[in-house]
């Protein structure tokens, strides 16, 4: 590897009114270092509570991406729950989630390395395996009220070509002499999620759906009576009925029971995801009763719900006395609100990543993810917000002037269509350096994955890494993004590779007209589905001077044939039915338009990716080179769909910075610790 360039000399421009030194954009020394991004920052997630204790997961890049279960109590402080050989994660649906459950001091978890289901009794230090065999995966774990039965969604890869889903009950051992038993409670649908036991333990609600639907297209809310054995353990279900989603296509998600025994769900039957009350005791034998079985709760304006890419998400939390905490997305920005049963709202003074969960003392725990600070696990209340910081994702506190804050941007997207698109714009921000007079910053357009996902406003290194070095960033909520209602989400129906590309180009053109960025130095980057949008955008518009695709889709036919079960029919809705619409698959694939791409391309690909296999990156690199387009492909052994290891994250960020430096004509600076930002 050639020697990395030294930091550029300071320009002769005088300091601005804040005392910052002008320096060419892209070359600013930054406190958002490669060490901070790659190895010193924990990925925090899945906060839950058990009495007065807080539990959460933290993924550690420095331990090759191992996910560790942690807990905190006022007296005990922060502790690791399990021995170091365990990796708490699951590969159900490949994306996982819901990998652990706690109740009365007992812990159940999925171990990623073995795929098995493990149990740690209260006060013990060594877990025992209670279920699992080669080819079995478990997720969405739930204890029943006695904590002696564990409910889970099981995915069986042992025999069938396509994995089989089931709801299972696992009896956990009461002592060392008691063996655990696993019972299949229900199977049949292609997909199952969200088992939810009523407070009295008599009823089980869950969500199910079938191909070709995705959970944001059409699901069913189901209910059954729980059958228990003489020891009180769950071993069967009876009187199965469908409460919603049988007669109409609606996305029903997140069933939850109140302490009083009322059942609620999230549904988009009214055009946006929001909370509904389920009249579950209505006549199940009367098919006409389904349409009236859901009653809209008095909820604030905005979308309350999120796409079910992973298990265990929480958009709302019922509380005693008819109070509900909700996360409502308005104009792309998330608000946490406390709502009474008459619709009166009180703002929660916080920025939760998922809905806060209650502790036994009346307070709440959540993952705080504000736009101007690193994520933290915290404890607090509705009135006061954050009271105690339990765990920081990093020990570094960034200067406020080093953090770029999002500005909401609205822009026209199409004639006779939705009036305005949505994006977050982040200007360059650095406490020590500023844009020289006469220069406009380069801009990086971010394309989120999914494509059914959304750009969010919480602080992210994929933004701050660039803005702290002198880039502007535009994070686009193109058609198909969530948080704006079903109509906006379905703009992408049969139009992936068209609407998303048009919206990204329109957002970019809007920023050019503002005069705030350099129109000659615009790059576009995205991962997974966003990588496909990146490549097609490069072929569709001369606006972009460079593109970066991280494990991006390049061949839609291969994706339809090779990808995992969860997304095996996803393209039916995004492109068209397979194989009947094969010609459309070919036309929309980046491989088919590779010859139109002239801007340099960087491809970053994990070698163990099961969602978008490495062959997609190889084929795209070959097509670009054949077209004479500059292309670099970097492969990362041991990485799947999303980079988790410290060495990978460090190399990916620094290599991408060096890539832009070569194209935009700047020299990356050295990190404060003496290591180079790029090489």
N, C-alpha and C positions, 0 to 999 in steps of 0.2 A: 504494500500500500504506500503510495507516495507521501512525502511529508505534507502535513496539513499547513495551510497558509497561516501566517501570523495574524494577530489582530490588526485591522487597518488603522492607520494614523487618524487622529481626530481631524475633522475639517477645520478650516479657519473661521467658520461662522461664529459669531458671538453667541453666548448663552442666551436662552430665552428668559422670559420674565420669572420663571420658576427656578432658574439656575441650572437647568438641564443643558447638556452639551449636544449640539447638533452632530449627528453621525449618520452615514449612509444607511438606509433601511436594510434590514436583514443582517447587519453586522453588529448590532448592539449587544454588548455583554449583558447577560441575563442572570438573575437569581433563580430562574426556573431552569436548573441545571440538568444535565443528563443523569447525574447521580440521584437528584431528587425525583425525577420522573421515573427512572428505571428501577432503582433499588431501595430508596428511602421512603417510598410512599406506599401505604397499605390500601388495598381496595376493600372498603367496608360495605357490608350488606346484611340483609335479613335480620334486622333487629327484632327480638321478641322478649317477653318478660315471663317470669315465674315467681309469683309473690312479690317480694321486694328486690329481686335480682334481675339484672339485665343480661341478655345473651345476644351475641352477634357473630357473624363470620368475618374473617379478614384474610384476604389473599395476599401472600407475600412473594413478590417477585424474587427476593433474595433467596428464597427456598424453592426455586424452580416452579413458582406459581402454586405452592401448596396452600390450601385453604384451611384455616385453623378456627376451631370453635372456641370463643372466649366468653367469659362472664365477669360481671361486676356486682358487688354489693357494697353498701356504705361502710361496713366493717372490714370485709375481706379485701377490698380493692379489686384490681384487675388480675384475672387468673386465666391460664390456659386450662381447658377442661379435659383434654385428652392427651395421651402420650404422642410423641412427635412422629410416630410412624403412620398416623392416620391423616387422611386428606378428605375433608368433609365436603363432598360434592356428589353430583349424580349426572348421568348422561341420558336420562329419560328425555325424549324429544331432542336430544343432543345438547340443548341449551340449559337443561337442568332447572334448579330452583327447588325450594321446599325440601332441602336435604337434611334437615334436623327438626326435632320436636322436643320440648321440655315440659314436664309437669311434675309437681311435688318433688323436685330435686332429681327426678329420673330423666335420662337423656336417651333419645334414639337418634341414630344418624346413618346416612349412607356413606360408605367409604368408596371414594372414586377408584382407588387402586384395585380393590377386590370386587367392587360392584355389590357387595353384600350389605345387609341391614344389621346394624350393631346396636347393643343396648348397654347403657351404663347405669347401674342402680345407684340410688342416693347414697352418698358417702364413699362410694367405691372409686378406685383409681384406674382399674383395668376393665375395659368393656368386653362383652362376649357377643359372638355372632348369633343372631336369632333367626335369620332367614338369608337365603341367597344361594345361588349356584352359578356356574359359568353360563353367561347369556342372560341372566336376570338383572334387572335394574329397578330401583325403587325411588319414588319421589313423593312430594306433597304429603309428608308424614303428619299424622294427628293421633294424639293419645285420647282414649275415652276418659270419662270422668273418674274412673277408678285407677287409671294409669296402668292397668294390667292387660289392656289390649291396644295394639297399635294399628291404625288404619293407614293404608298407603295406596298409591297408584303404582302398579307393577307393569313393567314392559318386558315381554318375554321374547328374546332373540334366539332361543335354542333350536327351534325346528323350522318354523315357517319362514318363507322368503321375506315376508313382511312381519315386523314385530307385532305381537298381540298384546292388547291392553287389558288390564283387569283391575278391579278394586279388590284388595286383599285385607284380611285381618290377621295379625300375628299376635299370638299370646306371648307376652314377655314373662320370663321366669320370675317367680316370687322368691325363690331361693336357689341355691346351687344344685339341689336335687330335682328341680322342676324343669322339664324340657319345654322348649317353645314349639308351638304348632302354627302352621300357616294355612288359612282357609281362603279359597277363592270365593268372594261374595257375589261378584257380578262381572260378566264379560259379555262381549257382543259388539258394541260400538267400536269404531276405529280408534276413538280417543276418549279418555276419561280424565277428569281433574276435579279438584276442590271438594273432597269429601268433608261434609260438615255435619257433626252430630248435634242433635237438639240437646238443650241443657239437661233434660231428664234422661237422656240416653236412649229414648224409645224410637227415634226417627233419624234417618240418614238422608241428607240431601247431597247432590253432586251435579256436575256438569258433564255432558257428553256431546259428541258430534261425529260426523262421518265425512269421508272423502266425497266430493272434492272440496268441501268447506274448510276454511280456517276458522279459528275460534272468534275472530272479529267479523266473520260472514254470517254464520248461522250455527247456533248451539241449542241444546235442550236442557232445561232444568228438570231434574228427576228427584223423586222422593220414594223411600221405602221404609217399611217397619223393620226394626232391628230384632233379630232373633239371638238369644243368648243361651249358653249352656248352664248347667247347675252351679258352676263356679262364677257365673255372671260375665263370662267372656263372650265377645261377639263371635258367632260362627255361621251366621246366615242372614239373609234378607227376605222379606215377604211383602206382598201387596205393592209391587212396583208400579208407579204411575208417573206420567209426564205432566208437569205442571205448566210449562211454557216452552215455546219453540217448536211444537209439533205441527201446528197449522200455518205458521208464518215464519219467514226468515228474519230472525232477530238474533243479535249477539247478546246472550245472557251469560253473565260471569259473576264470580265471587259471591256465592251464597253464604250468608252469615245469620246466625241466630242471636236474638237479644236474650238477656237474662230472663225475661218474662216469657220466652218461648215463641216469639214472633220471628218469622223468617223474612229476610230481605235479600235482594239480589241487585246487581247492576244490569240494566238492559238498555238497548238503543232503539227500542220500538217507537219512541217518540222523536227520533231523529238524532239524538245525542245520547251517549251513555250517561245515565243518572241512576239514582237509587229508587227502587220500587219495593212496596210491601207485597208479600205473597200471601194470598188467601188460601193457604195450603189445605185447609180442612173443607174446602168446597167439594162438591160431588165429583169425584174422580172419574165416575163412569159416564158423565155427561160431557161429550166432546164440545158442546156449545159453551161450556163454562170456561174454557181455557182463555178466551179473549178477555174475560172479565176477572180472571184470577189474580192479575197483577194490578195494583193500585199505585199510582205515582205518589211518592212521598214529597212533602214540601221541601224542595231543595233550591239552592241558589243557582243563578245563571252560570252556565259554563258546562264543560264536559267532565263528568266524574266517572272515570274508568280508564283503562289502559290495555293495550293489546297483550294478549296472553302468550308472549314469547317464552316466558319462564313461569314456573310454578311459584306459588307463595306470595304473589303481589297483593297489595292492600290499598285500595282506593278509598275505603271508608271504614269506620269503626263504630258500631253501635255501642252506646253507653247507657247506664241505668237512667231511668226517668225520661225516656223518650228523646235523649240527646244523641246526636250523631256527629262524629268528626268526619269531614270529607276533604279530599283534595280535588279542587275544581280548577280546570284549565280555562282561562279567559285570555283571549288575544295572545295565545301561546305561552302565557305566564301562569304558573301554578300558585294557587292560594290555598292555605289550610284554614278551614272554617269550622266553628262549632255551630250546629244547627239544631234548633228546637223542633218539636213535632208540628209547630205552627209556621215554621219557615223563618223564624228570627235567627239572624246570624251574628256571631262574634268572631272577629279575626283572631286566629292563633298567631302569636308573634314569633313566627319561626318559618323555616324553609325546609320542611321535611321531604325526604326523597320518597318515602312511602308513608302512609297514614300512621301517626303515633299510636302506640299501644299502651294500655294502662298498667300501672303498678298498683300494689295493694294499698299504698298510702295515698292514693288519689292523684298522684302525679303521672307523667307519661315518659316513655322513652322513645327515641326515634333517631334516625340518621339525618343530621342537619347538613344540608347541601346548599348553602347560599351562593349567590353569584360572585361574592367578593371575598371568600375565604375557603380554605380546604375543608373537605367533609370531616365531620366529627360525630361520634356516638354521644348523645347527650340525654339528660334528664331535665324535665321542666314542667310547666303548666300552661294552660291556655292564657291566663292573665299575664304572666311574667315572661313567657317564652323560655329560653335556655337558662337553667339555673346551675347545672353541673355538667362540665365536660368530662365524659367518662373515658373516651379514647380518641386520640387525634390520628388522622391518616398520615401525618408527618409532623415532626417536631419543629419544623421551620414555620415561622410566621412571616408571610410576605408583606412588604410595605404596601399600604393602600394604593400608592401611586404606581406600583408595579403591576396592578391588576386591571385589566380591561373589563369594563362592565357592558352588558348587552344593551343595545338600543333596538327597539322594535321597528322593523321596516315593513311597510305595506307597499305593494307594487302591482300594477295591472298584469294579468296573466293571459287572458284570451278574450276575444270578442264574444258577446252574448253568453258569457260564462260567469263564474264567480267574480265578484267585483274586484277583489284584491287578494294577492298572495301574501305570504308571511315569511319573514326571515329575521334572524338576530344579526345585527352588525356590531362588530367589535373593533374599535379603532386601535392603533398601536398605543402601548402604554409602558412606560419605563420611568422610574423615579430619577434616573441619572442622564437619560439621553432623549433626544427629540428628533423629529424629521427636519432635515436642513431646509432652509429657504430655497424655493424653486424646485423641490422634489415632492412628488406624491408617493405614498407608500404602495408597495405591491400588495395584492390582495389574494388570499386563498379562499376559494369557495368550498365549503364543507357539504358533503352529501351524506346524510345519515343512512344507515342500513335498514334492513327490513324487507322491502321498502315500507312496510307498515310499522312505523315507529315515529319519532319526532325529535326535532332539535329542541333541547332543553336549556334553561338559563343558568343552571348550577355551574359553579366553577369547574372547568375541565382543562387538563393539561393539553388536550388536543387543540385547544384554543390558545391558552396562555403561553405555551411554548413558542407560538408564532408571534402573538401580539407583543410580548416582552422583547422580541428581537427586531421589531420595526415593521411587522406585517399587519395589515388589516385582515380581518376574517369575516366572512359572510356565511352564516349557518342557515340553510334554507329548509323551510317546511313546505316542500313541494306537494302537489296533489297526491293523495294517498297517505299523507301524514295523519297521525291521530291528534286529538285535542281540539278538532274543529268540526266535529260532527260526521255523521255517516255519509252525507252527500260529498263532502270534501274528500273523505277516505275513498269513496267509490269513483272519484274522478279517474283513478288509476285502473279501474276495471277494464280489462282488455286493452289497456293503453300504457302498460309498463314499457319504458324505452321511448315513449312519445311525450306524455304529459309531464313526467318528471324532468325530462331533458328540456322541454320548452320552458318549464317554470324556472329551472336553474339558469337558463340563458336569460330569461326575462328579468330575474332578480339581479343578475350580473349587469345587464344593460341599464337597469335602473340606477345602480351604483355608479356606473360610468357617467351618467347624466348629472349626478350630483357634484361631480368634480372632486370627490374626496379620495379617489384612488387613482393609481397610474393605469390607464387602459392598456398599456403595452406590457404590463407585468401582472397578469392574472393567471393563477394556477387553480386547478380544481382537483380535489382529493376526496376519496370515499372508500369505505370498506364493505365487503360482501355485496349485497344488492346495490349499495352506493357505488361500488367499484364499476358495476355495469353502467350506471348512469354517467359516471366519469368518462368512460371510454366512448360511449355514444355521443356525449356532449362534445368531446374533442373532435369527433368526426362530423359534427353538425354545425359547428360555429368556429370562426376564426378568432373569437374573443379570447380563447384560452391559449396561453403560451407554453403550458406544461400541464401534465396530469400524473397523478399518483393513484394507483389502484392497489388496495390491500386486500388480498384473498378475494378478489372480485369475480363476479360471474362473467364469463366471456362466451360461452356456448350454451344457449338455452336448451337445445336438444339434449346435449350431454347432461345438463342439470336435471332435466325431466327424467332421464334414464338412470342417473347415478346417485341422486341425492337421497337422504334418509326419509323415513316414513312420514314424519311430521310435515315436511314440505314437498312430499312426492307429488301432490296434486295442486300445490299452491299456484303453479303457473296456469292452471285451467282458468282461474279468475283473472290473473294478471295479463295473460297473453291470449289464451283460447284453449279449447279442449285438445288434449294430446291423445293420439297423433293426428287427428283430423285437421288441426291448424298448423301442421308442420311447416308449411311455407311461411307462415307468419313468424314462427320460431326462428327460422333461418334468417329472415329479413331483419328481425330485431336484434339479433346477436351481434355483439361487438366484433366477433370474428368476421362477419360479413361486411363490415364497414372499415376494417383495419386499413385498407388501402387509402381511405380518405383522411386518415390521421396523419398530420404533419408535425404536430408539436411533440417534443420528447416525452417519453413515458417511463415511469418507474413502477415496476411490479414487485410487490412484497408478498410472499406466499409461505404458509406453514406446510410442512411436508406431511403432517398427520391429519390434515383437514378432511373430515368426513362429510361436511356440508357442501363445500366447493372444493372438490379434489384438485390436487396439484396439476393434473393434466390440463385443466382449463388455463392455468397461467402459462404452461409450456406452449400450448397451441397459440395463445395470443402473442407471446414473445416471438415465435417463429413467423407469424403472419406480419407483425410489424417490421421485423428485420427484412422480410421478403419485399415489403413495400418501401424499404429504404428509410424508415422512420427510426430515429434514435430510440433505443429501448434497452433498459437494464432490468434484469430479473434477479432478485435475491431470494434464495430459498432458506428456510429456517427449520432445521431438523428438530423433532420433538415438539413442534408447535401445531395446534389444531386451528379451529376457526376462532381467531382472536388470540393475540399474543399475551403470554403470561410470565415468561421467564425474564429475569433481569437483563441478561446479556442480549436477548432478542429485542426487548423494548428499547434499550440503550442504542443498539445498532440501527434499529428501524428509524428512530427519531433523528439521529445524527446523520444517517445516510440521506434521509429526505432533505434535511437542511442543506447538506452539501450539494445535492441535486439542484435545488433552487438557486444556490449560490452560483453554480456554473452557468445557469440559464439567465438569471437576472443580473449577473455581474457584480456580486459582492463577495467579500471574504468573511466567513463565519468567525466570530470572536472566540477567545478562549474562556472556559468556565472560570469562576473565581477561585476554584481550588487548583487551577493550573492545568486541568485536562482540557482538551480541545472540544468545542461544541460540535465539530464535524470533522471528518477526515476522509 
